[in-house]
């Protein structure tokens, strides 16, 4: 059997260390050496660890003279390791009993540089939620590396690594106290030949212990955030991978910098904001020449919820994304008095109310700031419902879960001549509104599609009812061509974005369900990257 070196850095986790060690020592895979790297703590962690080392002779307890942080502890463990493979475990997390066996089998069968699960369980007090990222399968080449860099969680604790590969590539982490994983990923992912993601999830990540957004902690960790950036960029240049992955690294940095700025704004932490603005200037603006991501003051999405996954975190995650989801154009451009519906899902409740009232048309007509409008026509697959007075609402999946919507006068099936006539009238209204605001608004039309297939990165199969799916996709293409030509003729700035064919499938492990209206997160990440590339230098004139 292959030997696995399990590396566990420990600092001030007396409350959690027993559960962590129990889950490691109780693994079904027995061929382990367990390297526990202890940093001087203020609690009883060391006493507990000594008890564990007496109970299980596979445990090797290493006591550091001074605290140097997670990165240093993991590096020390890697240098001491003798296993074929390396697994890192955070000392306040715990594992499913067969997780290391599952990882070990996968890396042995695939010969990957590392194997990761597609997600993890977030544990917050008594609540446990499943979090997933990219679809399962094999990721190789530049396309695969970029998707993993931008779409996978930049952590080491849900993965198994080939130790020989780590040492050959000298893949050691920055020796800082926070965000060591984050800068490390800039180097780790581009150095791979093959990454494999498996659907089996086995790490319980204790969120409530780690997340601290207090003023002083936020200030302290931003120093490490700057240092992890310096580490990642310096290593990328030294290794000759910076030029090849420059835009992907830039998008990776931009997403996190802007996200942290949003957290600082929500916390009212002006000092943290100043530090982050300095980081943005020094790295994104000076090193990458990225200067246009704040050009648009408003960001509006109109169309499917899938569109949000493409747009979110691309151009300005600092700003609240105004989303008009689950709306077809006929409903979005017709007005009805405001109504309150009942719904189990608060977000869907809001979206149905907006669809009924015509809030999107109102927002476009009242634009006063420079705005970018993202659109797709995926919701046109749904019937239109005519209400009393001639206004319309969309029979979307969100609407079907709502109660208290206005009475329906009649139902108009998608794709029928009457439906298409309604759609064209609504398109003309939107075209006129955009034309009157063409100095303020620029449009990105995403040529979204329903999935014809489902599966993962390695294999897919067709959905039932594929002929209807194809008819819908043909209708979307017709609408897109019509909309684009009309907008351009009216002088509206418009850009189109198309989906790569090789990634057009629904993820069978997607946490929101495997349905034709959802593609997979790898495609959304790739689209987000393509959109970032197009917008980073400002919106094109045509």
C-alpha positions as CSV (number, residue, x, y, z in Angstrom):
1,X,0.0,0.0,0.0
2,X,1.1,3.5,-0.7
3,X,2.0,5.5,2.4
4,X,0.2,8.8,3.1
5,X,1.8,11.6,5.1
6,X,-0.9,13.5,7.0
7,X,0.4,17.0,8.1
8,X,-1.5,18.8,10.8
9,X,-0.4,22.2,12.0
10,X,-1.8,23.0,15.5
11,X,-2.2,26.4,17.2
12,X,-4.8,27.2,19.9
13,X,-7.4,24.5,19.0
14,X,-7.8,22.7,22.3
15,X,-11.5,22.9,21.9
16,X,-11.4,21.0,18.5
17,X,-8.3,19.0,18.3
18,X,-9.8,15.8,19.8
19,X,-12.4,15.6,17.0
20,X,-9.8,16.3,14.4
21,X,-7.3,13.7,15.6
22,X,-10.1,11.1,16.1
23,X,-11.2,11.6,12.5
24,X,-7.6,11.1,11.2
25,X,-6.6,8.2,13.4
26,X,-10.0,6.5,12.6
27,X,-9.5,6.6,8.9
28,X,-10.2,3.4,7.0
29,X,-6.9,3.9,5.2
30,X,-4.3,2.8,7.8
31,X,-1.0,3.3,6.0
32,X,-0.3,6.7,7.4
33,X,2.3,8.7,9.2
34,X,0.7,11.6,11.0
35,X,3.0,14.6,11.4
36,X,1.6,17.1,14.0
37,X,3.4,20.4,13.9
38,X,2.7,22.3,17.1
39,X,3.1,26.0,17.5
40,X,3.2,27.4,21.0
41,X,-0.4,27.9,22.1
42,X,-2.2,29.5,25.1
43,X,-4.5,26.5,25.7
44,X,-4.3,22.8,26.4
45,X,-3.6,21.7,22.8
46,X,-0.2,20.3,23.6
47,X,-1.5,18.1,26.5
48,X,-4.2,16.7,24.3
49,X,-1.7,16.0,21.5
50,X,0.6,14.1,23.9
51,X,-2.3,11.9,24.9
52,X,-3.0,11.2,21.2
53,X,0.7,10.4,20.4
54,X,0.6,7.8,23.2
55,X,-2.6,6.2,21.9
56,X,-1.5,6.0,18.2
57,X,2.2,5.3,17.4
58,X,1.7,6.6,13.8
59,X,1.7,10.1,15.3
60,X,4.9,12.1,15.3
61,X,4.6,15.2,17.5
62,X,6.9,18.1,16.4
63,X,7.1,21.1,18.8
64,X,8.3,24.4,17.3
65,X,10.3,26.8,19.4
66,X,8.2,29.7,18.2
67,X,5.0,30.3,16.2
68,X,5.6,30.9,12.5
69,X,2.1,30.2,11.2
70,X,0.3,27.6,9.0
71,X,2.6,28.0,5.9
72,X,5.8,27.4,7.9
73,X,4.2,24.4,9.7
74,X,3.1,22.8,6.5
75,X,6.5,23.3,4.9
76,X,8.2,21.7,7.9
77,X,5.9,18.8,7.6
78,X,6.5,18.4,3.9
79,X,10.3,18.3,4.4
80,X,9.9,15.7,7.1
81,X,7.4,13.5,5.2
82,X,8.3,10.1,3.9
83,X,5.0,9.1,2.4
84,X,4.2,8.7,-1.3
85,X,1.4,11.2,-0.9
86,X,0.7,14.2,1.3
87,X,-2.6,15.3,2.9
88,X,-2.9,18.5,4.8
89,X,-5.5,18.7,7.5
90,X,-6.4,21.9,9.5
91,X,-6.6,21.1,13.2
92,X,-10.1,22.6,13.7
93,X,-11.6,20.6,10.9
94,X,-12.5,16.9,10.7
95,X,-12.8,14.2,8.0
96,X,-15.2,11.5,6.9
97,X,-13.7,8.1,7.9
98,X,-13.0,7.0,4.3
99,X,-11.9,10.3,2.9
100,X,-8.1,9.6,2.7
101,X,-8.8,6.1,1.2
102,X,-11.0,7.8,-1.4
103,X,-8.3,10.4,-2.2
104,X,-5.5,7.8,-2.3
105,X,-7.4,5.5,-4.7
106,X,-8.1,8.4,-7.0
107,X,-4.5,9.7,-7.2
108,X,-3.2,6.2,-7.6
109,X,-5.6,5.4,-10.5
110,X,-5.2,8.7,-12.3
111,X,-1.6,9.6,-11.8
112,X,-2.6,13.2,-11.1
113,X,-0.2,15.7,-9.5
114,X,-3.0,16.3,-7.0
115,X,-6.6,15.2,-6.5
116,X,-9.2,17.4,-4.8
117,X,-12.8,16.8,-3.9
118,X,-15.3,19.1,-5.7
119,X,-16.3,20.7,-2.3
120,X,-16.5,20.4,1.4
121,X,-19.0,20.7,4.3
122,X,-19.1,24.1,6.0
123,X,-19.8,23.6,9.7
124,X,-21.1,26.6,11.6
125,X,-22.2,25.7,15.2
126,X,-24.9,23.1,14.7
127,X,-25.4,23.8,11.0
128,X,-23.6,21.9,8.2
129,X,-23.9,23.0,4.6
130,X,-22.5,21.4,1.4
131,X,-20.3,23.7,-0.7
132,X,-19.2,22.7,-4.2
133,X,-17.0,24.3,-6.9
134,X,-16.1,22.9,-10.3
135,X,-17.6,19.7,-11.8
136,X,-15.7,16.4,-11.2
137,X,-13.3,15.2,-13.8
138,X,-9.8,15.8,-15.3
139,X,-8.3,19.2,-15.8
140,X,-5.3,19.6,-18.1
141,X,-3.8,22.2,-20.4
142,X,-4.1,25.9,-20.1
143,X,-7.9,25.8,-20.2
144,X,-8.1,23.3,-17.3
145,X,-5.5,25.2,-15.2
146,X,-7.3,28.6,-15.7
147,X,-10.6,27.1,-14.7
148,X,-9.1,25.5,-11.5
149,X,-7.2,28.7,-10.6
150,X,-10.3,30.9,-11.0
151,X,-13.0,28.4,-9.9
152,X,-11.6,26.1,-7.2
153,X,-11.2,27.1,-3.6
154,X,-7.5,28.0,-3.1
155,X,-7.0,25.7,-0.1
156,X,-4.8,22.6,0.4
157,X,-6.9,20.9,3.1
158,X,-9.3,19.0,0.8
159,X,-6.6,17.5,-1.5
160,X,-4.0,14.8,-1.8
161,X,-0.7,15.6,-3.4
162,X,2.1,13.5,-5.0
163,X,4.9,14.2,-2.6
164,X,7.6,13.6,-5.2
165,X,6.0,16.2,-7.5
166,X,5.8,18.8,-4.7
167,X,9.4,18.4,-3.8
168,X,10.6,18.3,-7.5
169,X,8.7,21.6,-8.1
170,X,9.8,23.0,-4.8
171,X,6.2,23.9,-4.0
172,X,6.4,25.3,-0.5
173,X,4.0,27.8,0.9
174,X,4.7,31.4,2.0
175,X,5.6,31.5,5.7
176,X,3.0,33.9,6.9
177,X,0.1,33.7,9.3
178,X,-2.9,34.3,7.0
179,X,-3.9,33.6,3.4
180,X,-0.8,31.4,2.7
181,X,-3.0,29.1,0.5
182,X,-4.2,32.1,-1.6
183,X,-0.8,33.2,-2.9
184,X,0.4,29.6,-3.1
185,X,-2.4,28.7,-5.7
186,X,-0.9,31.3,-8.1
187,X,2.1,29.0,-8.3
188,X,0.7,25.6,-7.5
189,X,-2.0,25.3,-10.3
190,X,0.1,26.5,-13.3
191,X,2.8,24.0,-12.3
192,X,0.5,21.0,-12.8
193,X,0.2,18.6,-15.7
194,X,-3.0,17.0,-14.4
195,X,-5.5,17.8,-11.7
196,X,-8.4,15.5,-10.9
197,X,-11.6,16.5,-9.0
198,X,-13.6,13.8,-7.5
199,X,-17.3,14.1,-6.5
200,X,-16.9,12.5,-3.0
201,X,-16.8,15.1,-0.3
202,X,-15.2,14.4,3.0
203,X,-13.9,17.5,4.8
204,X,-15.9,19.3,7.5
205,X,-14.6,22.9,7.5
206,X,-15.2,24.7,10.7
207,X,-16.2,28.2,9.4
208,X,-17.2,29.9,12.7
209,X,-13.7,29.4,14.3
210,X,-11.8,30.9,11.4
211,X,-13.9,33.8,10.1
212,X,-13.2,37.0,12.0
213,X,-14.1,40.3,10.4
214,X,-13.4,42.5,13.4
215,X,-11.6,45.8,12.8
216,X,-8.2,44.8,14.2
217,X,-8.2,41.3,12.7
218,X,-9.1,42.7,9.3
219,X,-6.2,45.2,9.5
220,X,-3.7,42.6,10.6
221,X,-4.5,40.0,7.9
222,X,-4.2,42.6,5.1
223,X,-0.5,42.8,5.8
224,X,-0.3,39.0,5.1
225,X,-2.6,39.5,2.1
226,X,-0.1,41.8,0.6
227,X,2.7,39.4,1.4
228,X,0.9,36.5,-0.1
229,X,0.4,38.5,-3.3
230,X,4.1,39.4,-3.4
231,X,5.0,35.7,-2.9
232,X,2.7,34.5,-5.7
233,X,3.8,37.0,-8.2
234,X,7.5,36.7,-7.4
235,X,7.3,32.9,-7.7
236,X,5.3,33.1,-11.0
237,X,8.0,35.3,-12.5
238,X,10.9,33.2,-11.3
239,X,9.3,30.0,-12.6
240,X,8.5,31.5,-16.0
241,X,4.7,31.1,-15.7
242,X,3.7,34.7,-15.2
243,X,3.6,35.8,-18.9
244,X,1.7,32.7,-19.9
245,X,-1.0,33.1,-17.2
246,X,-0.9,36.9,-16.8
247,X,-4.5,37.6,-17.4
248,X,-5.7,34.7,-15.4
249,X,-3.6,35.7,-12.4
250,X,-4.8,39.3,-12.8
251,X,-8.5,38.2,-12.8
252,X,-7.7,36.0,-9.8
253,X,-6.2,39.0,-7.9
254,X,-8.9,41.4,-9.0
255,X,-11.7,39.1,-7.8
256,X,-10.2,38.8,-4.3
257,X,-9.2,42.4,-3.9
258,X,-12.6,43.7,-4.9
259,X,-14.3,41.1,-2.7
260,X,-12.3,42.2,0.3
261,X,-13.1,45.8,-0.4
262,X,-16.8,44.9,-0.3
263,X,-16.3,43.2,3.1
264,X,-14.5,46.3,4.4
265,X,-17.2,48.6,3.2
266,X,-19.9,46.4,4.8
267,X,-17.9,46.5,8.1
268,X,-17.4,50.3,7.9
269,X,-13.7,49.7,8.2
270,X,-12.1,52.8,6.6
271,X,-8.6,51.8,7.5
272,X,-8.9,48.4,5.8
273,X,-10.4,50.2,2.7
274,X,-7.3,52.5,2.5
275,X,-5.0,49.5,2.8
276,X,-6.9,47.6,0.0
277,X,-7.0,50.6,-2.3
278,X,-3.2,50.7,-1.9
279,X,-3.0,47.0,-2.8
280,X,-5.2,47.6,-5.8
281,X,-3.0,50.5,-6.9
282,X,0.3,48.7,-6.4
283,X,-0.7,45.4,-7.9
284,X,-3.6,45.7,-10.3
285,X,-2.9,49.2,-11.6
286,X,0.9,49.4,-11.5
287,X,1.9,45.8,-12.2
288,X,-1.0,44.8,-14.5
289,X,-2.1,48.1,-15.9
290,X,-5.7,47.4,-15.0
291,X,-7.5,50.7,-14.7
292,X,-11.0,50.5,-16.1
293,X,-12.9,48.1,-13.8
294,X,-14.6,51.0,-12.0
295,X,-15.8,52.8,-15.1
296,X,-19.4,51.7,-14.7
297,X,-21.3,52.9,-11.7
298,X,-24.2,50.5,-12.0
299,X,-24.3,46.8,-13.0
300,X,-27.7,45.4,-14.1
301,X,-28.4,41.7,-15.0
302,X,-31.6,40.9,-16.9
303,X,-32.4,37.3,-17.7
304,X,-31.6,33.9,-16.2
305,X,-30.1,33.2,-12.8
306,X,-27.3,31.4,-14.7
307,X,-26.3,34.8,-16.1
308,X,-25.6,36.0,-12.6
309,X,-23.0,33.2,-12.1
310,X,-21.2,34.5,-15.3
311,X,-21.3,38.1,-14.4
312,X,-20.8,38.1,-10.7
313,X,-17.3,39.1,-9.6
314,X,-16.2,40.0,-13.1
315,X,-16.3,43.7,-13.4
316,X,-17.1,45.2,-10.1
317,X,-18.1,43.0,-7.2
318,X,-17.7,46.1,-5.0
319,X,-21.0,47.3,-6.3
320,X,-24.3,45.6,-5.6
321,X,-25.4,43.8,-8.7
322,X,-29.0,44.7,-9.6
323,X,-30.5,41.4,-10.8
324,X,-33.8,41.0,-12.6
325,X,-33.9,37.2,-12.8
326,X,-36.5,34.7,-13.9
327,X,-38.0,37.4,-16.3
328,X,-38.9,37.2,-19.9
329,X,-38.8,40.4,-21.9
330,X,-42.6,40.8,-22.3
331,X,-43.0,40.7,-18.5
332,X,-39.9,42.8,-17.8
333,X,-41.1,45.6,-20.2
334,X,-44.7,45.7,-19.0
335,X,-45.9,47.6,-15.9
336,X,-48.2,46.5,-13.1
337,X,-48.8,47.9,-9.7
338,X,-46.4,46.6,-7.0
339,X,-47.5,43.4,-5.5
340,X,-46.2,41.3,-2.6
341,X,-46.1,37.5,-3.0
342,X,-45.3,34.7,-0.6
343,X,-42.4,32.5,-1.2
344,X,-40.1,30.2,0.8
345,X,-37.1,31.7,-0.9
346,X,-36.5,35.4,-0.1
347,X,-34.5,36.0,-3.2
348,X,-37.0,34.3,-5.5
349,X,-39.8,36.2,-3.8
350,X,-38.1,39.5,-4.7
351,X,-37.5,38.4,-8.3
352,X,-41.1,37.4,-8.9
353,X,-42.3,40.8,-7.5
354,X,-39.9,42.6,-9.8
355,X,-41.1,40.6,-12.8
356,X,-44.7,41.4,-12.1
357,X,-44.2,45.1,-11.4
358,X,-42.0,45.9,-14.4
359,X,-39.1,47.0,-12.1
360,X,-36.6,46.4,-14.9
361,X,-38.2,48.7,-17.4
362,X,-38.5,51.4,-14.6
363,X,-34.7,51.0,-13.8
364,X,-33.7,51.4,-17.5
365,X,-35.9,54.4,-18.0
366,X,-34.5,56.2,-15.0
367,X,-30.8,55.7,-15.5
368,X,-28.6,58.6,-14.5
369,X,-25.2,56.9,-14.1
370,X,-23.0,55.1,-16.4
371,X,-24.3,51.5,-16.5
372,X,-23.5,48.2,-18.0
373,X,-26.4,45.9,-18.8
374,X,-25.9,42.2,-19.0
375,X,-28.6,40.2,-20.7
376,X,-29.6,36.7,-21.9
377,X,-32.8,35.3,-23.3
378,X,-32.9,31.9,-21.4
379,X,-36.1,32.8,-19.6
380,X,-37.9,33.1,-22.9
381,X,-38.4,29.3,-22.7
382,X,-41.2,30.0,-20.2
383,X,-44.8,30.9,-21.0
384,X,-46.1,34.4,-20.6
385,X,-49.1,35.0,-18.3
386,X,-51.4,37.9,-19.1
387,X,-52.9,39.7,-16.1
388,X,-55.9,41.9,-16.0
389,X,-55.1,45.3,-17.5
390,X,-52.8,43.9,-20.2
391,X,-49.6,43.5,-18.1
392,X,-47.6,40.3,-18.2
393,X,-45.6,38.0,-15.9
394,X,-43.3,35.1,-16.6
395,X,-44.3,31.6,-15.6
396,X,-40.7,30.9,-14.3
397,X,-39.6,28.3,-11.8
398,X,-39.6,31.1,-9.2
399,X,-43.1,32.1,-10.1
400,X,-44.3,28.4,-9.8
401,X,-43.1,28.4,-6.1
402,X,-44.9,31.7,-5.2
403,X,-48.3,32.4,-3.7
404,X,-50.4,35.5,-3.9
405,X,-49.6,36.5,-7.5
406,X,-52.3,38.5,-9.4
407,X,-55.0,36.5,-11.2
408,X,-54.1,35.2,-14.7
409,X,-56.3,36.1,-17.6
410,X,-54.6,33.7,-20.0
411,X,-51.5,31.8,-20.7
412,X,-49.3,32.2,-23.9
413,X,-47.0,29.3,-24.6
414,X,-43.4,30.0,-25.4
415,X,-42.4,30.1,-29.1
416,X,-45.9,30.5,-30.5
417,X,-46.6,33.3,-33.0
418,X,-48.4,35.3,-30.4
419,X,-45.6,34.9,-28.0
420,X,-43.0,36.0,-30.6
421,X,-45.1,39.0,-31.4
422,X,-45.2,40.0,-27.7
423,X,-41.5,39.5,-27.5
424,X,-40.8,41.7,-30.5
425,X,-43.0,44.5,-29.1
426,X,-41.1,44.3,-25.8
427,X,-37.7,44.3,-27.6
428,X,-38.7,47.5,-29.5
429,X,-39.6,49.1,-26.1
430,X,-36.2,48.1,-24.7
431,X,-34.3,49.2,-27.8
432,X,-36.0,52.6,-27.7
433,X,-35.2,53.0,-24.0
434,X,-31.5,52.0,-24.5
435,X,-31.2,54.3,-27.5
436,X,-32.4,57.2,-25.4
437,X,-29.8,56.4,-22.8
438,X,-27.0,55.3,-25.2
439,X,-24.5,57.8,-23.6
440,X,-25.0,56.1,-20.3
441,X,-25.6,52.4,-21.0
442,X,-23.5,49.7,-22.6
443,X,-24.9,46.2,-23.2
444,X,-23.3,42.7,-22.9
445,X,-25.5,40.0,-24.5
446,X,-24.5,36.6,-23.4
447,X,-25.6,33.9,-25.9
448,X,-26.7,31.6,-23.2
449,X,-28.1,28.2,-24.0
450,X,-30.0,25.3,-22.3
451,X,-27.8,22.3,-21.7
452,X,-28.4,19.4,-24.1
453,X,-26.1,17.1,-22.1
454,X,-25.3,16.4,-18.4
455,X,-22.4,14.7,-16.6
456,X,-18.9,15.9,-15.7
457,X,-15.6,16.9,-17.3
458,X,-14.9,13.3,-18.3
459,X,-18.2,12.1,-19.7
460,X,-21.7,13.4,-20.6
461,X,-25.0,12.0,-21.9
462,X,-28.1,13.6,-23.5
463,X,-31.0,14.9,-21.5
464,X,-34.4,13.4,-22.2
465,X,-36.5,15.8,-24.3
466,X,-33.5,17.0,-26.2
467,X,-35.6,18.0,-29.3
468,X,-37.5,20.6,-27.2
469,X,-34.2,21.8,-25.7
470,X,-32.8,22.3,-29.2
471,X,-35.9,24.2,-30.4
472,X,-35.5,26.5,-27.4
473,X,-31.9,27.1,-28.2
474,X,-32.7,27.9,-31.9
475,X,-35.3,30.4,-30.6
476,X,-32.7,32.1,-28.4
477,X,-30.3,32.4,-31.3
478,X,-33.0,34.1,-33.4
479,X,-33.8,36.5,-30.6
480,X,-30.1,37.3,-30.1
481,X,-29.5,38.1,-33.7
482,X,-32.6,40.3,-33.9
483,X,-31.7,42.2,-30.7
484,X,-28.1,42.7,-31.7
485,X,-28.8,44.0,-35.1
486,X,-31.5,46.4,-33.8
487,X,-29.3,47.7,-31.0
488,X,-26.4,48.4,-33.3
489,X,-28.6,50.1,-35.8
490,X,-29.8,52.4,-33.0
491,X,-26.3,53.3,-32.0
492,X,-26.3,51.3,-28.7
493,X,-23.0,50.0,-27.6
494,X,-23.3,46.2,-27.5
495,X,-21.0,43.3,-27.1
496,X,-21.8,39.6,-27.4
497,X,-20.3,36.6,-25.6
498,X,-20.7,33.0,-26.7
499,X,-20.4,29.8,-24.8
500,X,-17.6,27.3,-25.8
501,X,-19.2,24.1,-27.1
502,X,-16.9,21.8,-25.3
503,X,-18.2,23.0,-21.9
504,X,-21.9,23.1,-22.7
505,X,-23.2,20.5,-20.2
506,X,-25.1,20.5,-16.9
507,X,-23.1,19.3,-13.8
508,X,-24.7,16.1,-12.4
509,X,-23.3,17.1,-8.9
510,X,-24.4,20.8,-9.1
511,X,-25.9,21.7,-5.7
512,X,-28.8,23.6,-7.3
513,X,-29.8,20.5,-9.3
514,X,-28.9,19.0,-12.7
515,X,-31.4,20.7,-15.0
516,X,-31.1,21.9,-18.6
517,X,-31.4,25.6,-17.7
518,X,-28.1,25.3,-15.7
519,X,-24.7,24.8,-17.3
520,X,-21.7,23.8,-15.1
521,X,-19.6,26.1,-12.9
522,X,-16.5,25.4,-15.1
523,X,-18.3,27.1,-18.0
524,X,-19.4,30.0,-15.9
525,X,-15.9,30.5,-14.6
526,X,-14.5,30.4,-18.2
527,X,-17.1,32.9,-19.3
528,X,-16.4,35.1,-16.4
529,X,-12.7,35.1,-17.5
530,X,-13.6,35.8,-21.1
531,X,-15.8,38.7,-20.0
532,X,-13.0,40.0,-17.7
533,X,-10.6,40.0,-20.6
534,X,-13.0,42.0,-22.8
535,X,-13.9,44.6,-20.2
536,X,-10.6,45.2,-18.4
537,X,-9.5,47.9,-20.9
538,X,-12.9,49.6,-21.1
539,X,-16.0,48.8,-23.1
540,X,-15.3,48.7,-26.9
541,X,-16.9,51.3,-29.1
542,X,-18.9,48.8,-31.2
